[in-house]
């Protein structure tokens, strides 16, 4: 009997932890009754009652496993580590807030049985904030055009991954994994299933400007060279324009020696302009260096505090 692994990352999801477990279990036992299954919760150091609820579920159902992280290791490392610790013939990661529709699980499995090693869900609509959805769309199109690697628009990581692809992930040893880019870059032929993303069931999102910016910069530094190349090209352009401006001022000074006096205005404008450009691209350079630094240090994805219902 084939085994299906469901991986659910959590952070302060006390209102959703038990409902998502019950919804997933119901879907698997009714629509996928011919499969064995496991449900793995990985908690990213929640500060509410999430862990207490997960522990109770693990005591009630031995098919439910749990990993409790010692710290909050971010929105990418923890789910990625959870995928690596599943033991099924395929793994389906989904969010605890019900924004990844549980009812798509049977469809994913159906396409998997047809031979697809990867089946992903791709959003075509969303009940989230319209402005955020629009900005996400712009970001996906931008990164897709800038990257030399194929990028998948409106893909959050929600999907089904065959154990052969999970083995590929285990062998990457990437301390800063970006699963959306890895699926596009290294994944075999995939099936895409479109869906409308529902609103969050309960609680509030933990994404903020900094977490979204971190995600954007991780994809930029991992899959594009545009920042540094733009700095190089713009540097040459500004140097050329500055040379023309200097030449123009020199000619004007020769022609109208006593009447032409622009004062310090050109110098001040040039200093502020060049200073702004330099700071902007120093920031870009810093992002690339930080990404390199994270990979060079090769720290573990997460550090576990404990795990529940693992045989070992």
Secondary structure as the mmCIF struct_conf table of DSSP 4:
data_model
#
loop_
_struct_conf.conf_type_id
_struct_conf.id
_struct_conf.beg_label_comp_id
_struct_conf.beg_label_asym_id
_struct_conf.beg_label_seq_id
_struct_conf.end_label_comp_id
_struct_conf.end_label_asym_id
_struct_conf.end_label_seq_id
STRN STRN1 UNK A 3 UNK A 10
BEND BEND1 UNK A 11 UNK A 12
TURN_TY1_P TURN_TY1_P1 UNK A 14 UNK A 16
HELX_RH_AL_P HELX_RH_AL_P1 UNK A 17 UNK A 31
BEND BEND2 UNK A 32 UNK A 32
TURN_TY1_P TURN_TY1_P2 UNK A 33 UNK A 34
BEND BEND3 UNK A 35 UNK A 35
STRN STRN2 UNK A 36 UNK A 43
BEND BEND4 UNK A 47 UNK A 49
HELX_RH_AL_P HELX_RH_AL_P2 UNK A 50 UNK A 60
TURN_TY1_P TURN_TY1_P3 UNK A 62 UNK A 63
STRN STRN3 UNK A 64 UNK A 69
BEND BEND5 UNK A 70 UNK A 71
HELX_RH_AL_P HELX_RH_AL_P3 UNK A 74 UNK A 84
TURN_TY1_P TURN_TY1_P4 UNK A 85 UNK A 85
BEND BEND6 UNK A 88 UNK A 89
STRN STRN4 UNK A 90 UNK A 93
TURN_TY1_P TURN_TY1_P5 UNK A 96 UNK A 97
BEND BEND7 UNK A 98 UNK A 98
BEND BEND8 UNK A 100 UNK A 100
HELX_RH_3T_P HELX_RH_3T_P1 UNK A 102 UNK A 104
HELX_RH_AL_P HELX_RH_AL_P4 UNK A 105 UNK A 113
TURN_TY1_P TURN_TY1_P6 UNK A 114 UNK A 115
BEND BEND9 UNK A 117 UNK A 117
STRN STRN5 UNK A 118 UNK A 126
BEND BEND10 UNK A 127 UNK A 128
HELX_RH_AL_P HELX_RH_AL_P5 UNK A 130 UNK A 146
BEND BEND11 UNK A 148 UNK A 149
TURN_TY1_P TURN_TY1_P7 UNK A 153 UNK A 154
BEND BEND12 UNK A 157 UNK A 157
STRN STRN6 UNK A 159 UNK A 162
HELX_RH_AL_P HELX_RH_AL_P6 UNK A 163 UNK A 170
TURN_TY1_P TURN_TY1_P8 UNK A 171 UNK A 172
TURN_TY1_P TURN_TY1_P9 UNK A 175 UNK A 176
HELX_RH_AL_P HELX_RH_AL_P7 UNK A 179 UNK A 186
BEND BEND13 UNK A 189 UNK A 189
STRN STRN7 UNK A 190 UNK A 197
HELX_LH_PP_P HELX_LH_PP_P1 UNK A 198 UNK A 200
BEND BEND14 UNK A 201 UNK A 203
HELX_RH_AL_P HELX_RH_AL_P8 UNK A 209 UNK A 223
HELX_RH_AL_P HELX_RH_AL_P9 UNK A 226 UNK A 255
TURN_TY1_P TURN_TY1_P10 UNK A 256 UNK A 259
TURN_TY1_P TURN_TY1_P11 UNK A 263 UNK A 264
HELX_RH_AL_P HELX_RH_AL_P10 UNK A 265 UNK A 297
TURN_TY1_P TURN_TY1_P12 UNK A 298 UNK A 298
BEND BEND15 UNK A 301 UNK A 301
STRN STRN8 UNK A 304 UNK A 308
BEND BEND16 UNK A 309 UNK A 309
#
